[in-house]
Amino acid sequence: MTQTITQKKDLYELDYLLWTQEMVAKLKARDFNDLDIDNLIEEIEDLGRSQKQEALSRLATLLEHLLKRIYVDLPQEYNGWERTIREQRRQIKRAIKVSPSLVPYFNQIFDDAFNDALDEVRSEKGYNSVNFPDVWNFSRELDAILSTNFWELD
């Protein structure tokens, strides 16, 4: 039994792809006794963390480009910023479609994402004279973040 556990952990460390294939085969065969449970648990937990990290990153990038588009007067850059805004919105919508439980998470991470976006735009050269707000002055509702062209609001 100890040798089997050692072999499973060795395979996990030596050939991750082969380990995943073997675990899938064992699950499909309902061979629960020979599963590498500890590493399976770790991998499933990592999947959740990875989705959350991607959500934070995409929201921060979206807010960063929204801030630029709203507050930076560089018309030659608008098209690029708007393209990034559309892409981040599209990817966030896809993530929510696959994992609807992410919706409340976006509310939880909004402040962190906004602060990350604010740090990024304030650190970029050429934006020193731009007066970015310390707080998000628009709707924080996810539907609005994913659909409103805030730069068109007066």
Legacy VTK file of the C-alpha trace (Angstrom):
# vtk DataFile Version 3.0
C-alpha trace
ASCII
DATASET POLYDATA
POINTS 154 float
0.000 0.000 0.000
2.806 2.463 0.886
4.525 1.725 -2.411
1.300 2.513 -4.326
0.963 5.889 -2.549
4.608 6.685 -3.265
4.209 5.707 -6.916
1.147 7.966 -7.286
2.945 10.940 -5.752
6.036 10.259 -7.858
3.962 10.187 -11.029
2.250 13.439 -10.014
5.639 15.118 -9.642
7.326 13.465 -12.639
4.639 13.555 -15.330
1.618 15.676 -14.510
-0.189 14.953 -17.787
0.202 11.211 -17.393
-0.952 11.537 -13.763
-4.132 13.350 -14.877
-4.825 10.735 -17.529
-4.393 7.930 -15.018
-6.634 9.636 -12.467
-9.347 10.145 -15.097
-9.088 6.501 -16.149
-9.351 5.377 -12.513
-12.349 7.640 -11.905
-14.098 6.366 -15.021
-13.387 2.780 -13.938
-14.641 3.648 -10.422
-11.276 2.488 -9.078
-11.492 4.747 -6.046
-8.979 2.753 -3.987
-6.100 3.639 -6.297
-6.793 7.352 -6.644
-4.222 9.890 -5.538
-6.764 11.611 -3.285
-4.439 14.195 -1.713
-3.258 15.547 -5.048
-6.765 15.368 -6.530
-8.065 17.522 -3.669
-5.236 19.985 -4.178
-5.902 20.183 -7.917
-9.631 20.774 -7.461
-8.937 23.517 -4.918
-6.466 25.066 -7.356
-9.125 25.112 -10.078
-11.360 27.266 -7.891
-8.499 29.583 -6.933
-7.487 29.870 -10.557
-10.985 30.905 -11.631
-11.106 33.509 -8.882
-7.670 34.873 -9.776
-8.644 35.130 -13.428
-11.847 36.953 -12.463
-9.867 39.477 -10.419
-7.336 39.975 -13.200
-9.976 40.439 -15.905
-12.024 42.852 -13.792
-8.905 44.897 -12.959
-7.940 45.045 -16.637
-11.486 46.034 -17.583
-11.578 48.802 -14.969
-8.112 50.005 -15.989
-9.204 50.467 -19.584
-12.514 51.988 -18.553
-10.587 54.537 -16.468
-8.369 55.357 -19.426
-11.298 55.668 -21.801
-13.291 57.855 -19.404
-10.551 60.153 -18.092
-7.668 60.224 -20.586
-8.092 62.584 -23.518
-6.150 60.698 -26.166
-8.616 60.038 -29.007
-6.013 58.097 -30.990
-6.029 55.500 -28.162
-9.815 55.137 -27.799
-10.155 52.309 -30.312
-7.529 50.162 -28.586
-8.959 50.774 -25.125
-12.472 49.993 -26.336
-11.236 46.759 -27.957
-9.706 45.699 -24.633
-12.913 46.658 -22.816
-14.982 44.514 -25.184
-12.605 41.559 -24.873
-12.512 41.642 -21.070
-16.290 41.922 -20.938
-16.620 38.975 -23.321
-14.247 36.840 -21.242
-15.958 37.742 -17.962
-19.344 36.831 -19.461
-17.923 33.474 -20.606
-16.502 32.802 -17.149
-19.884 33.570 -15.566
-21.679 31.324 -18.050
-19.432 28.417 -17.047
-19.426 29.301 -13.335
-22.456 31.397 -12.322
-21.277 31.296 -8.701
-18.634 33.854 -9.717
-21.282 36.617 -9.882
-21.270 37.443 -6.146
-17.485 37.111 -6.138
-17.211 40.087 -8.508
-18.923 42.243 -5.867
-16.460 41.011 -3.244
-13.381 41.795 -5.331
-14.528 45.050 -6.913
-12.549 47.308 -4.565
-9.359 45.254 -4.967
-9.754 45.212 -8.744
-10.434 48.958 -8.831
-7.394 49.691 -6.664
-5.231 47.492 -8.909
-6.549 49.338 -11.970
-5.976 52.707 -10.321
-2.409 51.776 -9.359
-1.742 50.720 -12.934
-3.093 53.852 -14.634
-1.439 56.153 -12.117
1.916 54.478 -12.696
1.819 54.780 -16.494
3.964 57.451 -18.066
2.026 60.186 -19.776
-0.925 60.095 -17.405
0.664 62.179 -14.624
-1.620 65.117 -15.328
-4.792 62.985 -15.406
-6.907 63.326 -12.293
-8.178 59.777 -11.807
-10.781 59.508 -9.030
-9.992 57.645 -5.816
-13.350 55.851 -6.019
-15.386 54.403 -8.869
-18.019 57.055 -9.641
-20.351 54.843 -11.666
-22.538 51.813 -11.100
-20.758 48.884 -9.512
-23.454 46.479 -10.641
-21.920 43.715 -12.710
-24.494 44.117 -15.486
-23.557 47.782 -15.817
-19.814 47.067 -15.700
-20.298 44.539 -18.485
-22.439 46.696 -20.745
-22.314 50.441 -20.068
-20.093 52.763 -22.077
-19.450 55.029 -19.115
-17.530 57.541 -21.246
-20.783 58.331 -23.053
-22.595 59.327 -19.835
-22.933 62.997 -19.051
LINES 1 155
154 0 1 2 3 4 5 6 7 8 9 10 11 12 13 14 15 16 17 18 19 20 21 22 23 24 25 26 27 28 29 30 31 32 33 34 35 36 37 38 39 40 41 42 43 44 45 46 47 48 49 50 51 52 53 54 55 56 57 58 59 60 61 62 63 64 65 66 67 68 69 70 71 72 73 74 75 76 77 78 79 80 81 82 83 84 85 86 87 88 89 90 91 92 93 94 95 96 97 98 99 100 101 102 103 104 105 106 107 108 109 110 111 112 113 114 115 116 117 118 119 120 121 122 123 124 125 126 127 128 129 130 131 132 133 134 135 136 137 138 139 140 141 142 143 144 145 146 147 148 149 150 151 152 153
